[in-house]
């Protein structure tokens, strides 16, 4: 039996968090970790108290477009906001996310003081990654784009 690395382990936890989403377009999970301890998890979807996604006006839109009118909050944003609510300072932490963060999430990651981002699936946004690099944030892709949870689910 081969033991998972920390990065692989936390990506698996992020993949499990993604199973909670009600988003009809993309299933994304995130885990915020400091000193190999989970601070918070998040998944994409409407804020607490809002109806779950049952229909989607973006269903046929291009990725990253037609965002107005969508109640969804990104998994990274949910994890970061929840962590700051309960843990305070999250600077120096690592964010594990199943999909490469978008530009907007990259801006939040930089401001939050996160030092490393690990993701398992690429997203068509090089601008955001370049921002993270410019800010000195370590970026790592693991698992060749899929977690074992993804593989088990088909």
C-alpha positions as CSV (number, residue, x, y, z in Angstrom):
1,X,0.0,0.0,0.0
2,X,1.3,3.4,-1.0
3,X,0.6,6.3,1.4
4,X,-0.8,9.5,-0.1
5,X,1.4,12.6,0.0
6,X,-0.1,15.5,2.0
7,X,-0.9,17.3,-1.3
8,X,-2.7,14.2,-2.7
9,X,-4.5,13.7,0.6
10,X,-5.9,17.2,0.8
11,X,-6.9,17.2,-2.9
12,X,-8.9,14.0,-2.1
13,X,-10.6,16.0,0.8
14,X,-11.3,18.8,-1.6
15,X,-12.8,16.3,-4.1
16,X,-15.1,15.0,-1.3
17,X,-16.2,18.6,-0.5
18,X,-17.1,19.0,-4.2
19,X,-19.7,16.2,-3.8
20,X,-21.8,18.6,-1.7
21,X,-22.3,21.2,-4.4
22,X,-25.7,21.7,-6.1
23,X,-24.2,23.6,-9.0
24,X,-25.3,22.1,-12.3
25,X,-22.3,23.3,-14.3
26,X,-19.2,22.5,-12.4
27,X,-18.4,20.5,-9.2
28,X,-15.6,22.2,-7.3
29,X,-14.3,21.6,-3.8
30,X,-11.6,23.5,-1.7
31,X,-9.7,22.9,1.5
32,X,-7.7,25.5,3.3
33,X,-4.8,24.0,5.3
34,X,-2.2,25.4,7.7
35,X,0.5,23.2,9.2
36,X,-1.1,20.1,7.7
37,X,-4.3,20.8,9.6
38,X,-7.6,21.6,7.9
39,X,-8.9,25.1,8.7
40,X,-12.0,25.1,6.5
41,X,-13.6,23.4,3.5
42,X,-15.8,24.9,0.8
43,X,-17.7,24.0,-2.3
44,X,-19.3,26.1,-5.0
45,X,-23.0,27.0,-4.7
46,X,-25.4,29.6,-3.4
47,X,-24.9,31.2,0.0
48,X,-26.5,29.6,3.0
49,X,-30.2,30.3,3.1
50,X,-30.6,30.5,-0.7
51,X,-32.3,27.9,-2.7
52,X,-30.1,25.1,-4.2
53,X,-29.4,25.2,-7.9
54,X,-32.3,23.5,-9.7
55,X,-32.1,25.3,-12.9
56,X,-29.3,27.2,-14.5
57,X,-29.5,30.2,-16.8
58,X,-25.8,29.6,-17.7
59,X,-26.3,26.0,-18.7
60,X,-25.5,26.7,-22.4
61,X,-23.0,29.6,-21.8
62,X,-19.3,29.5,-22.4
63,X,-17.2,28.8,-19.3
64,X,-16.6,31.9,-17.3
65,X,-19.3,34.0,-19.1
66,X,-22.8,35.2,-18.3
67,X,-22.0,35.3,-14.6
68,X,-24.6,37.9,-13.7
69,X,-27.6,36.5,-12.0
70,X,-25.8,33.4,-10.7
71,X,-26.0,33.1,-6.9
72,X,-23.1,30.7,-6.9
73,X,-20.1,31.4,-4.7
74,X,-16.8,29.7,-5.7
75,X,-15.4,26.9,-3.5
76,X,-12.2,28.9,-2.8
77,X,-14.2,31.9,-1.7
78,X,-16.4,29.8,0.6
79,X,-13.3,28.2,2.2
80,X,-11.4,31.5,2.6
81,X,-14.4,33.4,4.0
82,X,-15.4,30.7,6.4
83,X,-11.8,30.2,7.6
84,X,-11.4,33.9,8.3
85,X,-14.7,33.9,10.2
86,X,-13.6,31.1,12.6
87,X,-9.7,31.1,12.5
88,X,-8.8,34.8,11.8
89,X,-5.4,35.1,10.2
90,X,-5.0,32.5,7.4
91,X,-1.8,33.9,5.9
92,X,0.8,31.3,5.1
93,X,-1.8,28.6,4.5
94,X,-2.2,26.3,1.5
95,X,-5.4,26.2,-0.6
96,X,-6.3,22.8,-2.2
97,X,-8.9,23.1,-4.9
98,X,-10.2,20.6,-7.4
99,X,-10.2,23.2,-10.3
100,X,-7.6,25.8,-10.9
101,X,-8.8,29.1,-9.4
102,X,-10.2,31.8,-11.7
103,X,-8.8,35.3,-11.9
104,X,-11.3,36.6,-9.3
105,X,-10.4,33.9,-6.8
106,X,-6.7,34.4,-7.5
107,X,-7.1,38.1,-6.4
108,X,-8.7,36.9,-3.1
109,X,-6.0,34.3,-2.6
110,X,-3.3,36.9,-2.9
111,X,-5.0,39.4,-0.5
112,X,-5.7,36.6,2.0
113,X,-1.9,35.9,2.2
114,X,-2.2,32.3,1.1
115,X,1.3,31.0,0.2
116,X,0.5,27.9,-1.9
117,X,-2.2,26.7,-4.3
118,X,-2.6,23.1,-5.3
119,X,-5.2,22.0,-7.8
120,X,-6.1,18.9,-9.8
121,X,-7.8,20.2,-12.9
122,X,-6.8,23.0,-15.2
123,X,-9.1,25.9,-16.1
124,X,-8.8,28.1,-19.1
125,X,-7.4,31.1,-17.2
126,X,-3.7,31.9,-17.4
127,X,-4.1,35.5,-16.3
128,X,-5.0,34.4,-12.7
129,X,-2.1,31.9,-12.5
130,X,0.3,34.6,-13.7
131,X,-1.0,36.9,-10.9
132,X,-0.3,34.1,-8.3
133,X,3.2,33.7,-9.7
134,X,3.8,37.4,-9.6
135,X,2.7,37.5,-6.0
136,X,5.2,34.7,-5.2
137,X,2.6,32.1,-4.5
138,X,3.7,28.5,-5.1
139,X,1.4,26.7,-7.6
140,X,1.2,22.9,-8.0
141,X,-0.9,20.6,-10.1
142,X,-1.4,17.1,-8.7
143,X,-3.1,13.8,-9.7
144,X,-3.0,14.5,-13.5
145,X,-6.4,16.3,-13.4
146,X,-8.5,13.7,-11.5
147,X,-8.9,12.6,-7.9
148,X,-9.6,8.9,-7.0
149,X,-13.1,10.0,-6.0
150,X,-13.6,11.3,-9.6
151,X,-12.3,8.0,-11.0
152,X,-14.5,6.0,-8.7
153,X,-17.6,8.0,-9.7
154,X,-17.0,7.4,-13.5
